[in-house]
Amino acid sequence: MNKKIFALIVVLVLLSNLALAKTLTVWITGHSNEELNIMKEMIDEQFSPKFGVEVAVTGLSWADNESKYLLAAASGDVPDVGSAGGLFLPELGLRGALVNLTDFPDFEEVRKRAPEGFYRSLTYDSLVFGVPYFSSLTVAYYRDDILQNLGLGPIETWDDLRRALPKMQANNTNFSLSWGLTNTVYSDINLFMWQNGGDDYTPDLQRSGLDMPGSIKGFTEFVELYTVYKIPMETPLFQGFINGDLAIMLSGQAMYANLMNGAPQLQGKWSLREVIGTMQDGEINRAATGTGWSMGIFKESKNKELAWEFIKWFTSEEVQLEMTKRITERITGSMFLPANLASLQHIPVADADRQTFLRQLEVSKASVFGLVSPNNRRRYLQFAAQEAVLTGVDPKDAMTKYAAEHNAEIARKQAEYKRFIERLLGR
């Protein structure tokens, strides 16, 4: 063999081996081992051969993912791609740990794949630090058989529900929100705030929105469901729905899988619907909590372009749909709801239910990101709810009190983040 040809072959083999030796590291938060195995399987089958790279996937739990990401950012020993809840990614991003994804020229094309409301928790000013890949949302579940036996008409708005509750309760059935007074109560409260024009922050993010008129009105409606209309504070949703203690409840999409697989005796007796809403200008506002678990790229990554290719692949229509199908088919009782709206058009559920998920996602939104730690800000709503529901504090007084605490924390965080934000925005 000609020596030059032989040398060329050796070089090509070496380059090929080097390419295959490159490893992309991905940390994924909040999924079961079974789901992670399916994700790894698809990565090995499709992404690795296409880009000639090995992908090392590590699963993190919700309990400690934030501390692990913060430690990694502080030490510089970071993954290339990390997934987390939306509100945490901008916190990392503003401190310089994540890449501003709008720097990629095709970002806007990728952005359109997921509901726009998800980006509220991923954005600060013009900076965006994540792309959603998984949808978590709130929907309504109705025991149609019970409601029909009671002769109740359509229950589409909160006014409808308030009129129906006395008859429901007289017949030993009730309504439940998703979270009671737990530390996730913000999800229920936000729903009422948003439907009445309120929010956690003012539009410019400079002050708390908890004392906005719409926020106080929505919070008062939330409180009165417990104090005036006597809905339960603690009810096992799944069992309560099965035994008829609950004729209507709000919950996430996981409840859909639980009922489909764990309650065959209810087949034909219940339906999935959009969230109960508030009538505004002749239309029903059904805004509710919906958030995208999202992926960002670490600034210390040596493989930023490849990391972006991975995120684009992972959130693409074909991959999201195939991932949904494999998880649904192989893991009994699972419900993987992709963030890609195009793939949602084809998920393996009944047509009517698929359309309900789509309609709800289009009007759902994540909590807006502000500089105050999400955990701290959410405690304000939890404490306000507990004081108003359990001790009788006037709802307006409770929200005004915690809006003041929120404003004080916003001022502290503005000073803390000032230099980071100015550097990132080039001011």
N, C-alpha and C positions, 0 to 999 in steps of 0.2 A: 504493500500500500504506500502511495506517495506520502512522504513525511509531512508535507504541508497539510494534506487532507486529514491525516491522522491527528495532527496537532489541532486542527479546527474542530474535529469531532470531540477531542478531549475537552477543549474550551467550552463547547456547547453543552456537554454533559455536566461539566462543573457549574456552569451558569444555571442549568436546569436544577441541579441539586441544591444550589444556593437559594433559588426561588422557592423550591419546596420546603427548604429548611426555615424560611421566614415564617414567623408565627404571629397571627393577629390575636390579641387577647380581648375577650369580651366578658364583662360581668353583667349578669341578668338577675334582676330582683323580683322576688314574689311569686315564682312559679314552682309547682311541685316537681319532684324528681322525674316523674313520668313525662310531664310536659317538656322539661329540659332535655330529656333523652330524645324526644321527637324533634325538637329544634336542632340538636346536635346531628341527628341523623340527616336532616334536610341540608344542613350546612355541609356535611361531609359529601353528600351526594351531588350537590349543585354548586355551592359557592366555591369550595376549595378547588375542585377541578377547573372551574372557569378561570379563577385568578391565580392558580398555582400556589396556594398558600394554605398552611394549616391554621385552624382556628381553635384556640383554647377557650372553652366556655366554662365559667364558674358561676354557680348559683349563689345568690345572697338572700337572706331573709329580710322581711320588713323590720324585724326587731333591731337589727344591727347594721343595715346597709349604709345608713348615713354616717355612722362613726367610722366604718371601714373606708368609705370614700374620702372622708376628711383626713384620715390618717394617711391614705395613699397620696392625696394631694400635697400634704405637708412633707412627706418623705420623698416625693418625686417618683415613687415606685407605683405608677398608675397603669390601669388597663388602657387599651386603645379606645374601646367603646364601653360605655357604662349605661345601664338602664336603671331608672328609678321613677318615683312619683314625680309628676311635673313640677311641683313647687320647689323641690329641692335642687333641681338642675340650675335654675337661675342663681340660686344662692352660691353654688359652686362657681358658676360662670362669672358673676360679678367680682368674685375674689381672684379671678384670673386663672382658674383651674380648667375651664372648658373653652372650646372654640366657639366663636360666634358663627353659627351655621349660615347666616346670610352672606358670608364671605365666599361661599361656593356659588358659582355662577348659575347652577341649575336648581338652587334651593327653592325658588318660588314654585317651580313645577312640582317638586316633592311635597311642598307645603299643602298643596291643594288636595292631596290624597285623603287627609283626615278632616274631621269637622273643625271649622274655624274656631269654635268655642273652646277647643282643647288648648289652643295656643295662648289663651289668657294666662295660664299658669307657667308658660315656658318663655315668656317675653318680658323684657324690661326696656322701655323706650323703643329703639329700633333694633335691639339685640335679641336674638333667638338662640336658645341653648339646647333644644331638643326636638326630636321628631316622634310623634306618637305611633305606637305599633299595636296597642291593645286598648280596647274600650271598656271602661267601667261606667255604668250609667244607672239611673233610677227609672223604673217603670212601675205600672200599677197592675195588680192582680185582682180579679173580680170572681167571686163565687156566684155565677149567673143563676144557678138553681135557687139559691137562698133569696137573692134579690127579686127574682120573678115570683117566688112564692109569697113574698111580702107585698107584691103589687107595686113595687117602686119603679118609677120611670128612670130615664137616663140620669146618671150621676157623672156629670162632666166638669162641673165647677165646684169650688169650695162652698158656694151658696147652696148648690144642690145637696152636697154632703151634709151641711149643717141642718138642712130641712129633713133629711132622711134619717139622721142619727137617732132621734127619739124613738122612731118606730123600730129601727134596727135593734137598739138596746132593749126595748120592751120585749123583743123576741129573742133575747139572749145571743145577739151577735153584735159585732162592732167593727170599727175601722182602726188601723194602726199605721203610724209613720214607721220609717225604717229603723231609727236608732234610739228611741227613748231619750233618756237624759245622759247617755254615755258621752265619752270624749269625741264621738263622731257625730254628735248632734248638730254640729255646724252644717252638715249636709242637708238635714231637714230644714233648718232655719234659713239657710241661703235660698232654698226654693221659694219660700214665702217672701223673702226680701226682694229677690230678682223679679218675681211676678208682680210686685208692687213698685218697681222702679228704684229699689235700693241696691246697695252693694257694700262690700267690706271696706272699700276705699272710695274717695272722691275720684272722678275721672282722671285728674292729673296726678293721682297717687301721693299727693302731698299731705292729705289728712285722712282721718278715719271716716268711713261712710256709715258707721253703725248708728250715728244720730241723724242721718238723713231721714226726711219724712217717710219715704218709701220703706226704709229699713225698719223704722219704728212701727209703721202700720203692719208690715209683714210679720214682724216679731210678735206683735200683739195678737194677730190671728193665730199664730203658732201656739202661743201661750194659752189662749182661750179654748183651743181644742182640748187641752188637758183640764183647765180649771172650770170651764163652763160646760163643755160638751162631753167631758169625762171619758175621753178615749184612754186606753190603757197605757201606762208608762213602761210596763214590762210584760211582754207576751211573746212566747216562742212562736215566731211567725209561721214556720212550716207546719207545726202541729196545730196551731190555732186555726190556720186556713183549712187543714184537713178535717178537723172535728167541727168546724162551723162557728167557732168562737169569733172568727174574723170573716166577714163577708167581703171586705175590701182591704187591701194592704199595699203599701209601697215597699219595694225592695229592689235589689240589683238583679242582673241577668242570671246570676248563679241560681237564684230561686227557680227560674224557668227550668233549668236542667234538673233540679231536685224534684220538682213537681212532675215533670215528664217521665222521670225514671223511678221516682219513689212513691208516687201516688196514683197508680193505675186505676184505683177505685173512683177517682175524680174525673176520669176521661169524659169529655163532653159536658162537664159541669162548671168549668171555669174558663176564663179568657184572659189573654194578655192585652193590656191597653196602655195608651199614653197616660202620663201623669195627670192627675186632676189639676185644673188650671183656674186662672182668674180672668174674668171677662174684662177686656179693655178695648174700647172703640169698636165694639161689635165682633171682636175676635177673642178666642180663648188663648191666653198666654200660658204655655205649658213649660216654661223654663224650669229646669231642674239640674241637679248636679250630674255632670257627666265629665269624666276625665280620662286622659290618655296616658297610660304608662309609656314612658318615652325613653329614647336613646340619645345620648350626647357623645361628643368626642373630646378626649382630654388633650389639653394644650401641650403636654409633655410627650404625647405620642410621637413616635418616629414614623408612623404609618398613617398620617392623617388622610391622605387621598384614598388609600385602601379602606380605611375606616369609614369614609363617606360612601364608598362603593358598597360596603357591607350594609350600612343603614338603608341605602336605596334599595338594595336587593331584599333585605328583610322586610321592608314596608311596601314592597311592590304588590300589585293586585294578585298575580299568580301565586307568589309565595305565601301571602297572607291567607288566601283561600285554601291552598293545599295544607297549610299548617292547621287551619280550622278543621278541615275534614279529617285529618289524621288524628288530631286530639279528640274530636268528638267520637270517632269510630272506635278508638282504642281504649279510651279512659271513660268508663261508665260514670255517668252523672256529671261529666265535665261540660264547661261552656266557655270556649275561647271565642271572644267576640272581637274580630279584628278592627283596627282603627281605619283601615283603608275602606272608604265608602264604596268604591267599585266592587271590591271583593264581598262586601256585605250584601250586595244584590244577589249573591248566589250561595249564601251559607245554607247548610242542610237543616232547615227548619220549615215549618208550614209557611206557605206564601203570606197569609194574613199576619202571622207573627213576625216574619221578616220585615214586612212593611211597617209594622208597629215599631220595631227596633230602629229602622231607618228614620221614620218621622220623629221619634223622640231624640235621636242623636242630632238631628238637624237643629233642634232648639235647645239642646243641653249645653252646658258650659262648665268649665272648671273654675275654681276660685281664682281670682285675679292675683298675680304675684305682686306683692309690695315688699318693702325692705324688712319688715318685721318677720321673724321666724314664724312659719306656718303654725307650729305647735303652740307658740305663745298667743298668736292671734285667735286661734281656734278656742283656746281656753277662755278668752273673753266671752265668747258666745255660750260656752258651756256653763260658765259661772252665772251669766245673766239668766240663762234658762232655769238653772237650779234655784236661783233666788226668786224669780218670778213665779215659777210653778210650785215650788215646795214651801216657800215662806211668805208668799203673797205680796212681794215687792211689785209696785206698779211697773209694767213692762217698759214704759217710756223712761222711768227713773233708772231702771236697770241698764238699759242700753246707753243712756246718757253717761252713766257712771263709767261703763267700760269703754265708751268712746273716748273719754278723757284719758284713761290709762293707755289706750291704743295710741292716741295722739302723742303722749309723752314718749312712748317707745319709738314711734316713727321719727320724732325729732332726734333721739339718740342714734338711731340707725342711719339717718341722713348724714350725720356728722361722721359716723364710722365708715360709711361706704363712699363718702364724697370723693376721695382721691382715686378709688377704684373706678367709679363711674366716669369721672372726668377723663381718666386715661383711656378707658375703653371707647368713649364717645369722641375722643380727640378734642376735648374742650379745654 
